[in-house]
């Protein structure tokens, strides 16, 4: 078994075991259809898609909305790096 799946912090992060399993299943469907991973992976790790999904969850790259739909987390305004040459006109 993958050790990260036993971690209570991971379970709490997504809102429980059911949401975790749902999030993993939905993301695996996308990856199996050819979607690109949202995290850096080496060639050997990318073959184990479950590890890729867990890494995406741990790095806050994906989440389920209130209806259970899978979404990629967009950077917040705090995460955006502004160009130092930007001038307001």
ABEGO torsion letter per residue (X at the ends): XBAAAABAAAAAAAGEAAAAAAAAAAAAAAAAAGBBBABBBBAAAAABAAAAAAAAAAAGABBBBAAGBBBBBBBBAAABBBBAABBBX
